[in-house]
Amino acid sequence: MDKVWRFKLIAFSIHLLFSALIIGSFMFLVTQIWFPDLLFDLENVWQGLQILIPVDAILGPVLTLILFVPGKKGLIGDLIIIATIQILALVYGGMTIYGQRPEVIVFAGDRFEIIPSSKFDRENFAAQYFEEEESTFPLLVYALPAQTPEESNTFVLNNVQYQKMADRYRPLADHKDLIRKKALALSKFEPSNEASLKELSNFKEKFTENEVLLFVLEGTTHQAKLIALHPQTLQKLGYLNLDPWTEYKATD
């Protein structure tokens, strides 16, 4: 093998290894911290990563393979440019995905909805109601609907989405009875495929009908799965990867 190509392959391999380590760390952050469990699929995060990962994990090392020539004048400058492109791509992509992460999961009407970080109104968030709440991520809250006929008319006429109004957020525990009435019955789920049947079977091994409350969890993509809460405390127990629109039979 030509000596130049041997050095090129060594440089390519080292760059590829470092890129893989960085992307691996980033993916851990995305899948385990920002979008844990089924939130990653529900929010379709992979669509945004399809461009980011090739740029950072493949394009950078390939450019190194092409441009790396031992003793070449300006080689260090070329490598700095490549590294800068990778870093900028990772920072931009990371900031975009960070802004999409579920900041709040809000109960409104008959379901929970995800409010991403970029849409969360921190300035008007009613934080005083959550001072004694256990800090969780994402934060589960109840959105106050219209409280008077006048307010209801205003909401309807102006198409107000009160579930996105952070000043109307309250602790779930303060509205237990209203929330419990909207729970879905575990016994009424009838999965239509083997994967869903297995998912439901595994869930039933952990919880009985009386040990869990199930609710629709709608993502910003308008896809929906299920969120499981404790019947008494309304604390999150986990998620259930079933489609409530197609696999829940509301009537016998």
Secondary structure, 3 states (H helix, E strand, C coil): CCHHHHHHHHHHHHHHHHHHHHHHHHHHHHHHHHCCCCHHHHCCHHHHHHHHHHHHHHHHHHHHHHHCCCCCCCHHHHHHHHHHHHHHHHHHHHHHHHHHCEEEEEEECCEEEEEEHHHCCHHHCCHHHHCCCCCCCCEEEEECCCCCHHHHHHHHHCCCCHHHCHHHEECHHHHHHHHHCCCECHHHECCCCHHHHHHHHHHHHHCCHHHCEEEEEECCCCCEEEEEECCCCCCEEEEECCCHHHHECCCC
